[in-house]
Amino acid sequence: MIGEVALAIVLVVAAGLLTVSYLHLSRTDLGFRPANAVSFGLAPRTDAYSSMDARRRLYRRVLERVRAVPGVQAAGGVHLMPFQLGLVGSDGGLILEGDPPGGEAMRRRPGVGLQSVTPGYFRAMGIRLIEGRVFSARDDADAPGVVLVGESVARQLWPGDTALGKRVVVAGAAIETADGPTWQTVVGVVADTRHRVISSDRLEVYVPFAQIPMMLGHVVVRTERDPLVLASALRDAVATVDPLQRVGPLTTLDDLVSSTQRPWRFNMALAVLLGAVGTVLASVALFGTVAHGVTERTREIGVRRALGATSANVVGVVSRDAMGAAIVGAGIGAVGAWLVSRLLRPLLFGVTPNDPWTLGGLAVSVLLVCAVAALFAAWRAVRIEPSLALRSE
């Protein structure tokens, strides 16, 4: 019984920590709005769109057609969708104006994630503009180089100052000229997004697809209602540009986020199931122990009742030993839960593994359930008639 109570507390604490982590994760700000948005893959055919200029024309025409579909609010292209490849993505660095030659300053800075996007992408994703402006049709190959940076990039690189107007060279997405990379001006700051993994954000820099020869792989569309209702219309819009162009499966951003959360939900559900089973077993063990004790001590209970023992006295006598064992098991389980919670640290989000309130509260909850089971069984002793109990032997 002691072992079952201890195991139940370990399982319940693990389940509680994973449940709190999932609740925190499901409420975290992703930096974009998944509702009423859908994406589909669009990889230009190599036989018809071998040059970058041909691919840019294809995307421009496709986006024009998609935006003309009734019910579409915004549409834009992007290199990689959020969570598409997990930790894998396009990375680079930033050379700031005034850095000493050699690139040592850039190597000391944390790397940044690179995203090539078209005009309309930020509105389609619901990414908030902090200051400045987003890309427009004017930011083409003939225009001066521009970039947008995430809020954390602006805060780290230019603390206490605005990022707008600052000039950088985005290593990995630089504009190459005959004289080498040219400066790119920061024209806007956008909210941080969780692009690689849902449990953490990273530094992000956005470059216009029209200026940087990075491939686009997806189109994001924001609609006025359920985006899947427009699935056939969106496919038809692409077919009007090129009937042979293949369109990938349409995936709502809600489904994209949900699939990313699936491992967290599985861990939580499994831990809750095990915790519930452990608590039930511990409760049944206490109930059975107390019930057996009542049967074995029927004559004693009758004598106590005949001599004037109150109901509370009888219940206390019958359940004392079982609850003492349960308290010992709770103490052992609390220590085990503290050790196990530290092993769960990589699976936790928004909660510390050694939070005393979480550990203590969950341990007490298991003990209360066990106490209810024990007291329910002990209540049988109160209903024993003294005259019948004295004749039981």
N, C-alpha and C positions, 0 to 999 in steps of 0.2 A: 504493500500500500504506500509506503514511504517512497519507493522508487517510482510508482505510477504518478504520484503527486508531483515529484521532482521533474519527471519527464514532461508532464502536462504543462508545467510552468515554463520550461525551456521552449516547448513548441508554441505556446501561446505568445510568449515574448517575441519569438521570431516572426510569428504571423502578424503581431501588432506592428512591429517595426516595418515589415514589408508592406503592410496595408497603408500605414502613414506615408511611407515613401511613394507609393502609387498615387495616393490622393494629392500629395504635393506635386508630383510630376504631372498629373492630369490638369492641375490648375496653373501650371507655370506659363509664363508669357513666352510664346514662341517667336515673337517679333513679327509674325504675319498672321492673317486671319484665314483659317482653313474653310470656313463656312461659305457655301455658294461659289466654290472655285474648283476647277477641274484642269487636268493637264493631260497632254498626249505627246508621245514621241514623234519626232519628225526628223528623220535622217535623210538628207538629200541624196538622190541617186547619183552614184559616181559617174555613170556614163553620160548623164545629161548635165550635171553640175560639178564639173571637175575643178573649176576655178573658184576662188573665194568670192569674186565679184558675182558670178552666177548664183552662188549660194545666198549671197546677201539679197540679190534680186528676188529669189524664190521666197525667202522669209518675209521680205517686205510685202510682196503680193499676197502671200498666205495670210499675213496678219491683217492686211487691208480687208480681205474677204471675210475673215473671221469676225472682225469688228463690225462688219455690216450686217451680221446675222441678228435678227430681232431678239432682244433679250440679253444680248452681250453688253456688258458695261465697260470692260477693258480686256486687252489681250497683249501679251508680250512673250518674247522668246528668252530662254536662259540656257546656259551651258549645262548645269546639273541641277536637278530638283533636290529639295531638302531630303536628307536621309537616304538618298539614292544609293550611295556607295559606302555609307557608314563613315569611317575615319578617312577613307580614301577620297582624294579630290585634288584640285589644282592649287598648288601653293606657290608662294613667291615672297618677295621682300620689298622693302621701300627704301629708296635712296632719297634723302631729303636735301633740299637746297642748303648749301653750306657744309655738307659733310666733307671730311677730308677724302682725297682720292684713295683708291685701293679697295673700297667696299667693306672695310673693317667695321665701320659704324653700323652698316646694314646687317652684318652677320651677328652683331651683338643684340640686335632687336629681335623680338619674337616674330616668327613668320606669320604671314597673313594668307587667308584663303581667297582665291581669285574667282570671280564670277563674271562671265561675259553675258551681257543682257542687252535687250533692245528697248527702245522707248515703249512705255506702257507696262513694263514688267512690274514695277513697284506698285502701281495701282491695282494690277491684276492680283498680285500676291497680298495686297493690303499691308504693305510695309510702310511705316510712318516716316514722313520726311521731317527731320529735326530742324534743319536750316538749309538755306540755299535752294537749289532746284534739282530736279531729276533730269535724266537724259531726254533729249528731244531729237526730232528729225534733223535739226541743224548740226548735230554732232556727228558729221559724216567723215569720210576719209580725207576730205579737203579742209576740214576745220581744225583748229588747234586741239591738241590732246587734252582730254578731260577725264576725271575719275570721280567716283563717289566713295566715301569711306563710311564705315560703321561708327556708331557713337563711341565705342570703346577705343577704336583707333584714334579718333580725334582727341579723346581725353588723354590717352597715353603719350601721343607724339607732340601735342601742343597744349599742355595743361595751362589753364587760365587764359587761353587765347582761342580765337576762332580758327577753325581749319580752312575756312573759305579763302580762296586766293592763294593758298600755299602750293608750292610747286614740288612735285615728286617725280621719280622715275620708278615705275612699278616693274621690278625685276620679275620676269616670267610673263608679263603682259605689257611690255614697253612698245612704244611706237618707234620703229627703226627707220632711220634716214641714211643718206649716204655718209653723213658725219657721225653716225652712231645713234644711240637712243636720244630721244628728245624729251623735254620736260612735259609733264601732264599736270594740269591745274585742277585742284580740288574745287568742284562747283557745288557740292552738296554733302550733307551728313544725314544718314538714315539710321533708323533704330537697329540695334543689334538683333540678329536672328540666330536661331538654332538650326544650322544647316547640315552639320555633320552627324552629331548625335543629339538626342533629345534631352539628355541630362546635363548638357553644358553648351555654352556658346563659345565662339572663337572670334578672333579678329577677321573682319571681312572687308575686302576692297572690290568695287564693281567698276568694270570698264565697258565702254560701248562696243557692241559687236561690230558696228560700222567702221571702227578705227583699229580694232585689234583682231588679228587672224586666229581667234580661238573658235572652235566649233560650238555650235548650238545643238542641243539635243532634244529640247522640249518646248512646247508652247503652253502657256498658262492662260486660262480664260476665266474671268469673273462674270457671273451672270446674276440676273435679277431674282431667279428662283432656282429650283433644283437643276444643277447643271447637266445631269444625265438626260434630262428631257430634250436637251439640244444636241444630243450625241450625233444623230444622223445629220442634222443641219451643219454641224461643224465638219463632219467628214465630207459632206457635199461641198462645203466652202473650199476645202483643200483640193477636191477633185476638179473644181472649176479652174483652178490654176494649173494643175497637172494631173490628169486622170490616172497616170501610172505611178504617181507618188504614193508610197505606202505610209499609212498613218498607224501609229502604235495604239495600244489599248488606252481607252480613256479611264483615268483614275481620279476620283475626287481627292482633294487635299484632306478632307476628313478621314477618308479611308487610308491615306498615306500616313497620317499621324497615328491612327488607330493601329495599323500594322506595326509601327515603330514601338508602340506601347505594349504590344502583345506579350513579349517576354516578361515585362514587369507584371502584367496581369496574371500570367501563368504562375510566376513565383508566388505572388500574393495568394492566388486561389489554392495552390498546393499547400502552402504554409497554413492557411486558415483551415483547410480540411484536416490536416494533421493535428493542428491545435485543438480543433473541436473533438476529434476522436480521442486525443489524450485526455481532455477534460472530462469527457463522458466516462472513460474507463476509470479515471481517478474517482469520480463521483460514485460510480457503481461500486467500486471497491469499498469506499467509506460506508455507503448505504448497506452493503452486504455485511460488513464487519459489525456495524451497530445493530443491524437486525438480528444477526446471529447472537450477539451479546444479550439482546433482550430475551431471546428464547432460552439461553443458558441460565439467565438470572431471574427467571420468572418468579420463583418462590421468594428470592431476596427482595424483589420489587414489591411483591405483595406484602411482605413484612414491613417494609418502609412505608408503604401507603397506609397500612393498618395503624402504624405508630404516628401518623399525621404528617408524613413528608409531602411537601407541595409538589405541584407538577414541574415547576422549575428545578427543584432539587432532584427529582427523578431523572429528568432529561439531562441534567448536568452530570449526574453519576454515570448514566449509561453511555453518553457520548464523549466523556472526558478523555478516555484513553485513545479513542479513534482520532479526535481532534488534536491531541498532543502529537500523535504520529504524523498527522497532516501538516502540522506546523513545522515539524522537523523536516519533512519532505519539501515544504515551501522554502525553508532556509537553504537546503541543498540545491533546490531548483533555481533559486535566485542567483547563487554563485555560478551554476552551470549556464544560466541565461546570460549572465554578464560575459562569460567566456565565449559563448556562441555568438553573441551580438557583435563582438569584435571581428569574428570571422565573416560576418555578413556585411562588413563595411563597404566592399565594392558594389554591393547590390542596393545600398541605401541612398536616398536622395531627400535632402531637406530635413533630415533627422539624424542626431548623433547616436552612435550605437550604445554609448554608456550613459544615456539620459536617465538620471535617477527617477524622475517622475514617471517616465514610460515603463521602466523596468519594475519599479515598485507598484505602480497602479495595476499593471497587468498581472503581477504575481498575487496581489491582494484579490483581484477579481476571480482568479482560479480558486483561491482559498475560500472565498465567499460561496462560490458554487458548491464546493465540497462541503462546506459547513451546512448549507441548506439541505443537501442530500443526507448528511448525518443527522441533522435535527428532525428531518421528516421521518427517518427510520426510528429515531428515539421517541418520537411522539406516540408510537405504538405502546410504549411502556405506560404512558399516562392513562390509556384506555383500559388497562388491565384491572379487573375487579379484584380487590384484596381477598375476598372470600374464595374466589376461583383460584387465585394464585397460590393461596395457602394449601389448597387441596391438589395442586398440580403434581406433587410427588407422592 
